[in-house]
Amino acid sequence: MNSQRAACERFADSFPCVVAVIAILNADILPFVLPDASGYFFLAPLPLTLATWRLLGSARCLRLWALPTLLVLFSLLLFHAPYTELPDRRTGAELRVKATDPSLCGGLPSWMPNAPGHTLAEVEAFRYTHTDAWRPLSGTVFLRIPSFLNVSPGYGDTLQISGMLEPLSPPSAPGVFDFSAYARTKGVARVFEVRELTVLHRGDSFLRRLYDARGVVLEKLGAKLTEENRTLAAALLFGMKQGVSADIRTDFLRSGTIHVLCVSGLHIALFAMVLMQILRPLPFTARWLLVLPPTLIYALSTGMQGPAFRAYVMFAVFALLKAFHYRTRPMNTLAFAAALLMIGNPYAPLELGFQYSFLCVMFLILCEPYLKRVSVLAGVPWRFRLHSPGWLHRRTVKFLIFGAGASFAAYLASFGVSMLHQGLFTPYAVFGCLLMSPVAWLCFALFALGLCASWIPGALPLFGIAMSPLIDLLRGIPAFFARTGYFYTQTTPWWGVLLFLLLFAVLLLNRKTKIELAALIGLALLFCAFLLFPRMRPDELTIRRGGGMRPMLLFTSPSSGHSLVINMPDYEAARDAAALLRMRGTQTVSELYCDSVRRDSCGGAFLFLNMMDIRNLHFSAPVRLNAVYAYRARKRALALGLPMEKSRPSAFVKHRRESDGFSLLLNPPWAGLVLRFRNGADGELLEIYRDGVLRKSFPLAPDREIRYERFMLNDRLSLL
C-alpha cells in the first residue's frame, strides 16, 4: 500500500493538472449519464474522492482534487439553472435579446451570409404579444434568422424579435444526432424561429469593434476572389463557416480534413509561427513576449471557441516559460487548458470539437518519444559507414518520420471519435493532411504579411489574389480524396472506442517489445472489427410512422450493399433517414420509391436526393406538373443524371392494386416480403407479409406522434 501511495504522490507532483482533470471528469460523469439527476451531483464524486484522499493525502487531495471538484459542481449548478421562466411549449412570442454569437458579421463582409444557422443570444425580456407588458427574463436561446429579412445584426446588438418559440426535444429516431444534447452543452434549451427583427441598439464593446475590423479585413481580402474562395478563406482564417457550400463541407468531411475549417491548434500555431518569423530580429525574451498579444487578438477574432482557447492557453504557457527559460511538461499544459474549459462549461467534453481537439493533441504528445526512437533507429545504418548523410538528407528523413508519424497518430486518435459518433472511415485522411498543411501554412503567411501591410492602399486585395491559387488547391485536395475513397459503417460502442484508445496509448508508452506487439495485434483486430463486422449484420427494416403522413420504410442489406427507401414525407424524415442509413454503414441508396405523388409521400424526396447518393428514383404514378413535390424531386433526379424513363419498371418494388388498397412486392435481396396498405373499418393499416404469412400489422392513423420501429430480417428467424 505504501508503494502505491508513493507512486500516486509522485504522479500527482509531476502531473498536477492531469489529476485535476480526472477530478473534474469524476464530478461530471453522473450529469453525462443522467442529465436530469441534478439532485445527486454532489454525491456522485464522493466514492472516488475518499479513495483519492487515502492515496494522495490531505494536502494534495484538497489542492488537486477537492478544489477542482467543487468548482465544477458549482458550474454544474449554474448550467442547471431552471428555464421555467420561458414557456415550455411551442408558442408565438416576442423577445428582447442580446446577440452573443461571435460568427455574426454585422454587415461585413458583404458577400457572406450574416448569421450562422443557429445564432446564440441572451434573453433580456419576454412577452407573448405586442399588447402585453415586457417581463424581464434571463436565459440563452438559439435564433434561426432567415436571410430574406435583410437585417445584419452584429455581436452585442440588442434585438427585438417576434416569431415562434419552441423547446428542444430529443430526436424521435434512435441513435441519430441529438441536437438538444448539443444545445445543452451551450446552455441552451429553447430555439426561436425569427419572423421579424429590429435592431434596437448597436453593440460598442471591444469584441464588437474587433469583429467589425475582422469584417473589414475579409471584405478587402476577398475583393478579387471568387465566391467559393472567399467563403473558404473566411472559414480557414477565422472559422466563419456559414458561407461554405454544402458540397465543399461534404468534401472536407469525407476526406478527413474537416478540422481545417475549424479554428484549432493548427491555425493558432501557424499564425504564431509567422509572427515569430517577423519578430525574429528582436531579442529572444522580447520575441516570445511580444508574440502573445497579437496571437490573443487573433484567437479572440475567431470567437475563442474551445479548440482556439485550448491552443492559445497552451501556447501562452509555453511562450511565457520559454521567455524566462523555464520548462514544463506538455501534458500538464494540455490538462490545464482542459480544466479551464470544463470548469467554465462542464458539458464541454460532450462536444465533438473538444473530443477531437484534446485527444489528438494528447496522442501527439504521447507519440513524441516513440517517434524519437524511430528516428534514432533510422539513423543506425549510417553509424558503420565512412560517409554520414548530408544535412538535407537528415532533415528530410526526420521531417518525414515526425510529419507522417504525428499525422498518423492524430488520425488514429480521431478515428475512434469518428467511429463512435459518425461511423465514417476516411482511409486517405493522413495523405490529405500532409498535403494540405504546407498549403495552409502558406495561406497564413500571406495573410499575416497582408495584415502587416494593410496600411498600404490596395495591399490586402493583392495578397488575396496571391492566396487564390492556394485556396483552389485547398479545395481540390479534399475533393480528390473524398471521391477516391470513403465509406460509412455502423457506429462503434463507447467501450470499443475506449479499448482502442487504451491499446494505442499502451503502444506509445510501453518500451517492451512483447507488449508493443500485443498492443499492435489488438489494434489491428479492433480496426478490422470496426470496419468488417458491420458488413456481416443481418438485413434490417426501420419503419417511421405517425405525424399524419405516409410511413417511411428503410430496408438495409449490409452484406449485399443494397438499401431501399420507400416514401420520404418531409425534411425531418429525410434528415433522420440519412443519419440512420449512415449508422447502418450505407453510403448509397439503391432506390427511393414513393407509393404516391402526394406531398405526404414525397415531400422530402428533393432534400433526400441532396443528402445521399441515390441510384434510382421511382413513383407509383405518373408525375404531373400539379404534383409540385414529386415534380421537384424528379427534376432534381434528372439534374443528377438518374435514369427516369417512364416505361422502366422499378428494380426492387412491384406495385399491385387491390380492391381495398394496394400492395408492394419486394424483389431480392428482400424477396418474399410483401407490404400491404389496406383500408379497414378503423382506418388504413400497413401489413407486412413474409412468405405469405402475416408477420406485423401497424395502424396508420393520422396521429401527430412520430414513432420508429426497428426489425431484423434474416432467413432463420424471419421477421422479429
VEXBABA-60164 format. One line per field, with one value per residue (C-alpha): residue number from 1; residue in one letter; z, y, x. Coordinates in steps of 0.2 Angstrom, whole numbers, plus 5000, padded with zeros to 4 digits. Layout:
BEGIN
resi = (NUM,...) .
resn = (A,...) .
z = (Z,...) .
y = (Y,...) .
x = (X,...) .
END
This chain:
BEGIN
resi = (1,2,3,4,5,6,7,8,9,10,11,12,13,14,15,16,17,18,19,20,21,22,23,24,25,26,27,28,29,30,31,32,33,34,35,36,37,38,39,40,41,42,43,44,45,46,47,48,49,50,51,52,53,54,55,56,57,58,59,60,61,62,63,64,65,66,67,68,69,70,71,72,73,74,75,76,77,78,79,80,81,82,83,84,85,86,87,88,89,90,91,92,93,94,95,96,97,98,99,100,101,102,103,104,105,106,107,108,109,110,111,112,113,114,115,116,117,118,119,120,121,122,123,124,125,126,127,128,129,130,131,132,133,134,135,136,137,138,139,140,141,142,143,144,145,146,147,148,149,150,151,152,153,154,155,156,157,158,159,160,161,162,163,164,165,166,167,168,169,170,171,172,173,174,175,176,177,178,179,180,181,182,183,184,185,186,187,188,189,190,191,192,193,194,195,196,197,198,199,200,201,202,203,204,205,206,207,208,209,210,211,212,213,214,215,216,217,218,219,220,221,222,223,224,225,226,227,228,229,230,231,232,233,234,235,236,237,238,239,240,241,242,243,244,245,246,247,248,249,250,251,252,253,254,255,256,257,258,259,260,261,262,263,264,265,266,267,268,269,270,271,272,273,274,275,276,277,278,279,280,281,282,283,284,285,286,287,288,289,290,291,292,293,294,295,296,297,298,299,300,301,302,303,304,305,306,307,308,309,310,311,312,313,314,315,316,317,318,319,320,321,322,323,324,325,326,327,328,329,330,331,332,333,334,335,336,337,338,339,340,341,342,343,344,345,346,347,348,349,350,351,352,353,354,355,356,357,358,359,360,361,362,363,364,365,366,367,368,369,370,371,372,373,374,375,376,377,378,379,380,381,382,383,384,385,386,387,388,389,390,391,392,393,394,395,396,397,398,399,400,401,402,403,404,405,406,407,408,409,410,411,412,413,414,415,416,417,418,419,420,421,422,423,424,425,426,427,428,429,430,431,432,433,434,435,436,437,438,439,440,441,442,443,444,445,446,447,448,449,450,451,452,453,454,455,456,457,458,459,460,461,462,463,464,465,466,467,468,469,470,471,472,473,474,475,476,477,478,479,480,481,482,483,484,485,486,487,488,489,490,491,492,493,494,495,496,497,498,499,500,501,502,503,504,505,506,507,508,509,510,511,512,513,514,515,516,517,518,519,520,521,522,523,524,525,526,527,528,529,530,531,532,533,534,535,536,537,538,539,540,541,542,543,544,545,546,547,548,549,550,551,552,553,554,555,556,557,558,559,560,561,562,563,564,565,566,567,568,569,570,571,572,573,574,575,576,577,578,579,580,581,582,583,584,585,586,587,588,589,590,591,592,593,594,595,596,597,598,599,600,601,602,603,604,605,606,607,608,609,610,611,612,613,614,615,616,617,618,619,620,621,622,623,624,625,626,627,628,629,630,631,632,633,634,635,636,637,638,639,640,641,642,643,644,645,646,647,648,649,650,651,652,653,654,655,656,657,658,659,660,661,662,663,664,665,666,667,668,669,670,671,672,673,674,675,676,677,678,679,680,681,682,683,684,685,686,687,688,689,690,691,692,693,694,695,696,697,698,699,700,701,702,703,704,705,706,707,708,709,710,711,712,713,714,715,716,717,718,719,720) .
resn = (M,N,S,Q,R,A,A,C,E,R,F,A,D,S,F,P,C,V,V,A,V,I,A,I,L,N,A,D,I,L,P,F,V,L,P,D,A,S,G,Y,F,F,L,A,P,L,P,L,T,L,A,T,W,R,L,L,G,S,A,R,C,L,R,L,W,A,L,P,T,L,L,V,L,F,S,L,L,L,F,H,A,P,Y,T,E,L,P,D,R,R,T,G,A,E,L,R,V,K,A,T,D,P,S,L,C,G,G,L,P,S,W,M,P,N,A,P,G,H,T,L,A,E,V,E,A,F,R,Y,T,H,T,D,A,W,R,P,L,S,G,T,V,F,L,R,I,P,S,F,L,N,V,S,P,G,Y,G,D,T,L,Q,I,S,G,M,L,E,P,L,S,P,P,S,A,P,G,V,F,D,F,S,A,Y,A,R,T,K,G,V,A,R,V,F,E,V,R,E,L,T,V,L,H,R,G,D,S,F,L,R,R,L,Y,D,A,R,G,V,V,L,E,K,L,G,A,K,L,T,E,E,N,R,T,L,A,A,A,L,L,F,G,M,K,Q,G,V,S,A,D,I,R,T,D,F,L,R,S,G,T,I,H,V,L,C,V,S,G,L,H,I,A,L,F,A,M,V,L,M,Q,I,L,R,P,L,P,F,T,A,R,W,L,L,V,L,P,P,T,L,I,Y,A,L,S,T,G,M,Q,G,P,A,F,R,A,Y,V,M,F,A,V,F,A,L,L,K,A,F,H,Y,R,T,R,P,M,N,T,L,A,F,A,A,A,L,L,M,I,G,N,P,Y,A,P,L,E,L,G,F,Q,Y,S,F,L,C,V,M,F,L,I,L,C,E,P,Y,L,K,R,V,S,V,L,A,G,V,P,W,R,F,R,L,H,S,P,G,W,L,H,R,R,T,V,K,F,L,I,F,G,A,G,A,S,F,A,A,Y,L,A,S,F,G,V,S,M,L,H,Q,G,L,F,T,P,Y,A,V,F,G,C,L,L,M,S,P,V,A,W,L,C,F,A,L,F,A,L,G,L,C,A,S,W,I,P,G,A,L,P,L,F,G,I,A,M,S,P,L,I,D,L,L,R,G,I,P,A,F,F,A,R,T,G,Y,F,Y,T,Q,T,T,P,W,W,G,V,L,L,F,L,L,L,F,A,V,L,L,L,N,R,K,T,K,I,E,L,A,A,L,I,G,L,A,L,L,F,C,A,F,L,L,F,P,R,M,R,P,D,E,L,T,I,R,R,G,G,G,M,R,P,M,L,L,F,T,S,P,S,S,G,H,S,L,V,I,N,M,P,D,Y,E,A,A,R,D,A,A,A,L,L,R,M,R,G,T,Q,T,V,S,E,L,Y,C,D,S,V,R,R,D,S,C,G,G,A,F,L,F,L,N,M,M,D,I,R,N,L,H,F,S,A,P,V,R,L,N,A,V,Y,A,Y,R,A,R,K,R,A,L,A,L,G,L,P,M,E,K,S,R,P,S,A,F,V,K,H,R,R,E,S,D,G,F,S,L,L,L,N,P,P,W,A,G,L,V,L,R,F,R,N,G,A,D,G,E,L,L,E,I,Y,R,D,G,V,L,R,K,S,F,P,L,A,P,D,R,E,I,R,Y,E,R,F,M,L,N,D,R,L,S,L,L) .
z = (5000,5004,4987,4978,4988,4985,4966,4966,4975,4963,4949,4957,4959,4941,4933,4945,4931,4925,4942,4942,4925,4932,4947,4935,4925,4940,4945,4928,4925,4933,4923,4907,4910,4919,4914,4924,4940,4946,4964,4965,4958,4975,4980,4964,4967,4985,4982,4972,4982,4998,4989,4982,5000,5006,4991,4990,5007,5014,5007,4989,4989,4994,4982,4967,4969,4980,4974,4955,4960,4970,4956,4943,4954,4956,4937,4935,4946,4935,4920,4928,4931,4928,4912,4918,4915,4897,4891,4889,4874,4856,4856,4847,4857,4856,4864,4868,4866,4866,4851,4858,4843,4838,4820,4817,4803,4807,4788,4784,4773,4762,4752,4767,4775,4790,4803,4805,4805,4824,4832,4851,4860,4878,4883,4892,4891,4885,4881,4871,4860,4857,4869,4884,4896,4895,4908,4912,4910,4908,4898,4882,4865,4848,4835,4817,4807,4789,4775,4767,4782,4775,4793,4798,4817,4825,4841,4856,4847,4857,4846,4847,4838,4835,4830,4836,4852,4855,4867,4861,4862,4859,4841,4838,4828,4838,4838,4826,4831,4846,4843,4860,4869,4858,4863,4881,4880,4875,4890,4878,4880,4868,4849,4842,4824,4819,4808,4812,4818,4823,4830,4845,4849,4841,4852,4856,4866,4862,4854,4843,4836,4834,4824,4814,4810,4805,4793,4785,4783,4775,4764,4757,4756,4746,4734,4720,4724,4718,4729,4734,4738,4748,4759,4761,4766,4779,4786,4785,4793,4806,4807,4799,4790,4787,4769,4764,4752,4757,4744,4750,4768,4762,4753,4769,4780,4768,4766,4784,4783,4791,4805,4793,4793,4812,4820,4831,4836,4818,4815,4831,4829,4810,4815,4829,4818,4805,4819,4826,4809,4808,4826,4823,4823,4841,4857,4862,4878,4869,4854,4865,4875,4860,4851,4864,4862,4843,4844,4858,4847,4833,4844,4850,4832,4829,4843,4855,4854,4863,4851,4849,4868,4871,4858,4865,4883,4878,4868,4881,4895,4883,4877,4895,4901,4886,4888,4906,4902,4912,4907,4909,4904,4888,4896,4911,4899,4889,4905,4912,4896,4898,4916,4912,4899,4909,4924,4913,4904,4912,4897,4885,4885,4876,4861,4846,4844,4862,4860,4843,4849,4866,4860,4845,4855,4869,4857,4848,4865,4869,4852,4853,4862,4851,4835,4843,4845,4827,4821,4830,4823,4805,4808,4814,4797,4794,4810,4802,4785,4781,4775,4785,4776,4772,4782,4769,4769,4789,4789,4776,4785,4801,4794,4785,4801,4813,4800,4794,4812,4820,4807,4808,4827,4826,4813,4825,4839,4829,4821,4837,4839,4821,4823,4839,4833,4814,4808,4794,4788,4778,4773,4764,4778,4783,4765,4763,4779,4774,4758,4765,4780,4769,4758,4774,4781,4765,4766,4784,4779,4766,4777,4791,4779,4772,4789,4792,4775,4777,4780,4761,4750,4739,4748,4755,4739,4731,4745,4742,4724,4729,4740,4726,4719,4736,4741,4724,4730,4747,4738,4726,4738,4749,4733,4726,4742,4745,4728,4729,4744,4760,4767,4782,4793,4809,4824,4837,4855,4868,4876,4860,4856,4874,4872,4855,4863,4878,4867,4857,4872,4878,4862,4863,4881,4883,4880,4880,4863,4868,4875,4860,4848,4859,4858,4839,4836,4847,4837,4821,4827,4833,4817,4807,4819,4817,4798,4794,4807,4802,4785,4792,4801,4795,4785,4794,4792,4800,4800,4803,4805,4813,4810,4798,4784,4774,4783,4778,4777,4776,4771,4773,4767,4773,4766,4748,4749,4744,4753,4748,4755,4752,4754,4760,4768,4775,4779,4796,4789,4776,4789,4800,4786,4780,4798,4801,4784,4788,4805,4796,4785,4770,4759,4744,4742,4728,4726,4733,4729,4733,4733,4728,4721,4735,4747,4762,4752,4743,4752,4757,4742,4734,4750,4752,4735,4741,4757,4750,4734,4726,4711,4706,4710,4706,4708,4708,4697,4683,4689,4683,4685,4698,4709,4715,4727,4715,4701,4710,4715,4698,4691,4703,4699,4681,4685,4695,4679,4687,4674,4673,4659,4661,4655,4665,4680,4697,4701,4719,4720,4711,4714,4713,4715,4726,4730,4747,4744,4736,4739,4736,4732,4735,4724,4730,4742,4751,4740,4749,4758,4754,4761,4760,4763,4767,4771,4785,4796,4809,4795,4785,4790,4785,4785,4782,4775,4774,4763,4763,4782,4791,4802,4808,4807,4810,4811,4800,4810,4807,4824,4827,4837,4826,4831,4825,4825,4820,4815,4810,4794,4791,4784,4800,4812,4798,4804,4823) .
y = (5000,5012,5009,5013,5029,5034,5031,5041,5055,5056,5056,5070,5080,5078,5080,5090,5097,5079,5075,5090,5084,5067,5075,5086,5071,5061,5075,5076,5058,5057,5073,5065,5048,5055,5073,5075,5069,5086,5082,5069,5079,5082,5064,5056,5061,5055,5037,5041,5056,5046,5034,5048,5056,5040,5038,5057,5063,5078,5092,5086,5080,5096,5106,5095,5085,5094,5111,5107,5096,5110,5122,5111,5106,5125,5127,5112,5121,5137,5126,5118,5135,5132,5139,5138,5157,5154,5144,5125,5123,5129,5147,5163,5177,5192,5194,5207,5198,5202,5194,5185,5174,5178,5172,5187,5198,5214,5218,5215,5206,5210,5194,5182,5177,5187,5174,5156,5143,5144,5161,5162,5176,5180,5184,5200,5202,5192,5195,5185,5199,5217,5222,5213,5221,5216,5204,5204,5186,5178,5163,5158,5154,5149,5161,5155,5171,5169,5178,5187,5199,5209,5214,5212,5211,5210,5205,5214,5221,5222,5215,5214,5199,5191,5173,5156,5149,5131,5119,5107,5089,5073,5066,5053,5042,5031,5035,5050,5066,5074,5092,5095,5087,5098,5114,5109,5110,5128,5131,5132,5124,5134,5139,5154,5155,5173,5181,5199,5208,5225,5231,5242,5246,5243,5235,5245,5233,5229,5212,5221,5233,5218,5208,5224,5225,5207,5210,5225,5213,5200,5212,5219,5202,5194,5208,5200,5182,5170,5167,5149,5155,5170,5159,5146,5159,5166,5148,5145,5161,5165,5149,5158,5143,5150,5154,5137,5127,5110,5102,5109,5104,5086,5085,5091,5079,5064,5067,5068,5086,5095,5101,5114,5123,5124,5136,5125,5122,5121,5139,5147,5138,5144,5162,5162,5154,5168,5181,5173,5174,5193,5196,5186,5201,5205,5198,5181,5186,5201,5190,5177,5190,5201,5187,5184,5200,5198,5180,5183,5196,5184,5170,5182,5187,5169,5168,5160,5143,5128,5122,5140,5143,5127,5131,5149,5143,5130,5142,5156,5145,5138,5156,5163,5148,5149,5168,5166,5150,5138,5121,5112,5095,5097,5086,5097,5112,5102,5097,5115,5121,5106,5110,5128,5124,5111,5122,5136,5123,5106,5099,5104,5086,5081,5092,5083,5098,5096,5077,5078,5093,5086,5068,5072,5084,5071,5057,5069,5072,5054,5049,5061,5049,5035,5045,5049,5031,5028,5042,5035,5018,5026,5033,5017,5010,5026,5023,5010,5019,5031,5045,5051,5058,5076,5089,5089,5070,5070,5084,5076,5059,5067,5078,5063,5052,5066,5073,5057,5049,5064,5064,5046,5047,5061,5051,5036,5046,5055,5038,5032,5048,5047,5028,5032,5047,5045,5028,5037,5029,5040,5030,5044,5057,5056,5060,5074,5082,5080,5089,5102,5108,5117,5125,5131,5137,5147,5155,5160,5168,5178,5183,5189,5198,5206,5212,5220,5229,5233,5252,5252,5256,5241,5229,5217,5213,5209,5197,5190,5187,5179,5167,5162,5148,5141,5141,5132,5119,5118,5115,5102,5091,5086,5085,5072,5062,5062,5055,5042,5033,5034,5024,5024,5009,5006,5017,5009,5007,5018,5003,4998,5015,5017,5000,5006,5022,5012,5000,5014,5023,5007,5005,5023,5022,5005,5000,4981,4973,4959,4972,4983,4968,4963,4981,4981,4965,4971,4987,4978,4966,4981,4990,4976,4973,4991,4990,4972,4966,4978,4971,4954,4960,4954,4964,4977,4986,5003,5010,5028,5031,5045,5064,5062,5057,5041,5029,5029,5012,5009,4992,4989,4974,4976,4960,4964,4983,4987,4998,5003,5018,5018,5036,5052,5063,5078,5086,5078,5061,5064,5070,5055,5043,5049,5048,5030,5024,5030,5022,5006,5008,5013,5027,5024,5021,5009,5016,5028,5023,5034,5025,5041,5058,5067,5078,5066,5053,5063,5080,5076,5067,5083,5086,5067,5067,5081,5071,5054,5046,5038,5027,5027,5037,5029,5034,5023,5035,5047,5064,5079,5097,5099,5087,5100,5090,5075,5086,5095,5078,5071,5087,5086,5067,5072,5085,5072,5061,5047,5036,5042,5033,5032,5014,5007,4996,4998,4986,4982,4986,4980,4990,4980,4987,4978,4981,4988,4997,4991,4980,4982,4966,4967,4959,4952,4953,4955,4943,4936,4952,4960,4977,4978,4995,4991,5002,4994,5000,5008,5017,5012,4998,4993,4974,4965,4948,4936,4920,4923,4924,4940,4945,4963,4975,4994,5006,5022,5034,5052,5055,5068,5057,5050,5033,5022,5003,4993,4974,4962,4952,4935,4918,4909,4920,4928,4945,4948) .
x = (5000,5014,5022,5006,5003,5021,5018,5002,5010,5025,5012,5002,5018,5023,5006,4995,4984,4981,4974,4963,4956,4952,4944,4933,4928,4924,4912,4905,4901,4884,4877,4884,4875,4859,4857,4841,4848,4853,4850,4863,4878,4886,4885,4892,4911,4912,4917,4932,4936,4938,4949,4960,4961,4969,4981,4987,4985,4975,4985,4987,4969,4962,4973,4972,4956,4943,4946,4943,4928,4920,4922,4915,4900,4896,4897,4885,4873,4874,4871,4856,4848,4829,4822,4805,4803,4801,4786,4790,4778,4778,4771,4772,4781,4792,4809,4822,4839,4857,4866,4882,4887,4905,4901,4889,4896,4886,4885,4904,4910,4895,4897,4894,4878,4877,4871,4875,4861,4859,4864,4867,4858,4855,4836,4833,4814,4799,4781,4768,4760,4764,4750,4757,4770,4788,4794,4812,4820,4837,4842,4851,4842,4846,4839,4835,4837,4830,4841,4826,4824,4839,4844,4863,4864,4881,4889,4882,4867,4851,4837,4818,4812,4795,4791,4789,4797,4799,4808,4821,4817,4827,4825,4812,4824,4835,4854,4854,4862,4854,4853,4845,4860,4872,4862,4863,4882,4880,4867,4853,4836,4825,4825,4817,4811,4813,4800,4803,4819,4823,4840,4836,4854,4871,4885,4900,4911,4929,4924,4911,4925,4936,4923,4920,4938,4938,4924,4934,4949,4939,4930,4946,4955,4941,4938,4946,4942,4928,4913,4919,4937,4930,4920,4933,4946,4934,4932,4951,4957,4943,4932,4917,4909,4891,4896,4904,4893,4887,4897,4913,4909,4905,4922,4931,4921,4923,4942,4945,4951,4936,4947,4955,4938,4938,4950,4961,4979,4984,4978,4985,5001,5003,4998,5011,5025,5023,5023,5039,5047,5043,5049,5065,5077,5071,5080,5074,5064,5056,5051,5042,5033,5028,5020,5007,4996,4993,4990,4977,4969,4968,4961,4948,4943,4939,4927,4939,4930,4936,4950,4956,4955,4965,4978,4981,4982,4995,5004,5004,5010,5024,5029,5030,5040,5051,5054,5060,5070,5058,5052,5036,5028,5017,5004,5002,4999,4986,4977,4977,4968,4956,4952,4949,4937,4927,4926,4919,4907,4905,4897,4912,4918,4902,4906,4914,4926,4933,4935,4944,4955,4961,4963,4973,4985,4986,4992,5003,5012,5012,5019,5034,5046,5040,5045,5061,5065,5060,5071,5086,5083,5083,5100,5108,5113,5124,5134,5145,5148,5163,5152,5137,5122,5121,5111,5097,5096,5095,5082,5071,5071,5067,5053,5045,5046,5039,5027,5019,5020,5012,4998,4995,4994,4982,4972,4971,4965,4952,4947,4940,4929,4923,4918,4909,4898,4898,4904,4914,4930,4942,4957,4966,4965,4984,4989,4976,4983,5001,4997,4986,4997,5010,4997,4988,5004,5007,4990,4993,5010,5002,4988,4999,5010,4994,4989,5006,5005,4986,4990,4995,4980,4976,4988,4976,4967,4984,4988,4970,4974,4991,4981,4968,4978,4982,4964,4960,4972,4964,4948,4955,4964,4949,4938,4950,4952,4933,4929,4944,4938,4927,4913,4901,4899,4890,4894,4905,4900,4909,4918,4926,4932,4939,4948,4955,4962,4969,4978,4985,4992,5000,5008,5016,5021,5027,5045,5044,5043,5031,5018,5020,5017,5002,4995,4998,4988,4974,4973,4973,4959,4949,4952,4945,4931,4925,4925,4921,4909,4895,4896,4891,4875,4858,4846,4836,4819,4816,4798,4794,4775,4764,4764,4749,4760,4763,4775,4793,4802,4821,4827,4846,4856,4874,4880,4874,4877,4859,4847,4829,4819,4800,4792,4801,4787,4796,4813,4814,4811,4825,4837,4833,4834,4851,4858,4851,4857,4875,4874,4870,4885,4875,4883,4872,4853,4849,4832,4820,4802,4787,4770,4761,4765,4757,4766,4764,4773,4787,4788,4806,4812,4820,4830,4835,4842,4854,4859,4863,4870,4854,4855,4836,4820,4803,4785,4770,4760,4765,4772,4762,4765,4752,4761,4774,4785,4786,4790,4804,4811,4810,4818,4832,4835,4836,4849,4859,4859,4847,4838,4820,4812,4793,4792,4806,4800,4807,4822,4816,4797,4782,4766,4749,4732,4719,4701,4704,4721,4737,4752,4771,4780,4799,4812,4829,4838,4821,4811,4796,4792,4775,4769,4750,4742,4724,4709,4699,4685,4697,4707,4722,4733,4751,4753,4769,4769,4784,4782,4763,4761,4756,4770,4767,4752,4753,4738,4742,4730,4733,4741,4754,4767,4781,4787,4801,4801,4816,4816,4830,4827,4835,4830,4832,4822,4811,4804,4806) .
END
